[in-house]
Amino acid sequence: MSTKDYLEKDYYKVLGVPKTATADQIKQSYRKLARKYHPDANKGDRKAEERFKEISEAYNTLSDEKRRKEYDDARSLFGGGGFRVPGTGGRPGTAGTGTGAGAGGFGGFDLGDLFGGGGAETGGGRIGDLLGGMFGNRGGGTPGPQTRARRGADVETETALSFSEAVDGTTVPLHLTGEGPCPVCHGTGARAGTVPKVCPTCEGTGQSSRNLGNFAFSEPCQTCRGRGLVVEDPCPSCNGSGHATSTRTIQARIPAGVADGQRIKLRGKGAPGERGGPAGDLYVRVHVTPHPVFGRSGGNLTVTVPVTVPEAALGSEIKVPSHRGVPVTVRIPAGTPNGRTFRVRGKGVRRPDGTYGDLLVTVEVMVPKNVSTKGRQALEDLREATAGEDPREELLLRAKEA
């Protein structure tokens, strides 16, 4: 995509969100539209496929905070197609006559911030390429688009894990659908047996220049649309675009100890790059199924274990389930109150350094609902034996003092 096309596309309109939309609003709108226009749900529908590509392209830009800012700044600067320098009062397409302009900017506005050496990557290259010839090409020009490598887009997907898989780590297959090189022409856009030719208009640079008096204005070549190459006999599969929607399956390693809702970054597993550029990254949102017995508290596992009144009052050794199958023995001291938590070392979640968290065991004293005659007599004897103690005495005293 040329820089001109990039600036003219309204990504907010494509996703149906306002320019002030939050990241969550953008994500929600994208997911809704992606499900509606996904190629798998619209077999053979070319329009739906093109719409899906537009939606994906818009989301790739607006979901990235840095890319979104660059996109907003560029559209604001060019005012929907015309060149306007803030603070100069110049008309679109003119340089303006404001005072205080330095070598690299106008009226204190440094064009290098937006079009500098690092360059902001857009759909078709750096925005700075659009002004490559400004001020007599001071600082040197940039190579044509066909010689510049381009990083692949980042991709986001989701996966569901069981509680055990999240705790111990696992490898899951992920089925990804996205845009990649056409498998027929291998990304050249030309029919098999032919190759693209160097554009005769721009001689392969991908840009043409226009003289506007004091400086030259560079823009994407209209003949090759900034590509630097012309396809005379287009590939029948991709109609000369060099791109196609493809489905691939990768085996993703999910590290041990991931939590529900966590976002895992897998470097180089996103969309493939172009012209030798690196692949983008893959972001995997993890959803963990709750366990019927265990819970999580950071790197520790939690479990609530019922104990009887005699066990809590007199002390006992009880069997407690552990996540990895073998029960562990926990000693309950005499006089243990309800809700007390005991720690079993090394029976929790595996940490990144290979060590393990702990198992936190909380006891819940169970009061019997049905008591036999003998049991009732034993409880009566216990009440008589402890009649001199009032567990609420201190509580009542504090309340009175307050």
Number of C-alpha atoms within 10 A of each C-alpha: 13 25 21 18 14 18 21 13 14 16 24 17 12 18 24 16 15 12 13 9 13 13 12 10 14 21 16 13 16 23 14 11 18 19 13 15 19 20 23 13 13 14 10 10 13 11 12 18 20 15 18 23 20 16 24 22 16 22 22 19 20 24 17 12 11 12 16 18 14 20 22 13 13 20 19 17 16 17 15 15 16 14 18 20 24 16 14 16 13 15 12 15 14 14 18 16 13 14 11 11 14 11 10 14 14 20 15 13 17 15 15 13 13 18 19 14 12 11 16 20 17 20 19 19 22 22 24 24 26 20 19 25 24 19 14 13 15 11 10 9 14 16 14 19 23 17 15 14 14 22 21 20 24 22 21 16 15 13 12 15 20 13 23 18 19 23 24 18 18 15 12 15 11 15 11 17 17 19 18 19 21 21 15 18 23 15 19 23 28 26 20 14 7 15 17 17 14 18 20 13 17 21 15 22 23 27 27 20 18 11 11 12 9 10 16 18 21 19 21 26 22 14 17 21 20 26 24 25 25 21 20 14 16 21 22 14 17 21 16 21 18 20 20 20 17 14 12 9 10 12 11 15 13 20 17 18 24 25 19 17 13 12 17 18 17 17 12 17 20 22 22 22 18 17 14 13 13 18 19 20 20 22 18 20 17 20 19 19 14 14 11 8 12 17 16 20 14 13 18 23 22 22 19 18 18 17 19 14 18 13 19 21 15 12 15 16 11 15 12 17 17 20 19 10 7 10 12 13 13 15 11 19 14 13 13 20 14 15 14 13 18 15 15 19 12 13 18 26 27 22 17 10 6 9 10 17 20 19 29 22 22 18 21 19 20 15 11 10 5 8 11 9 9 9 12 12 12 12 13 11 12 11 12 10 10 9 9 8 9 9 8 8 9 10 10 11 10 9 8 8 6 6
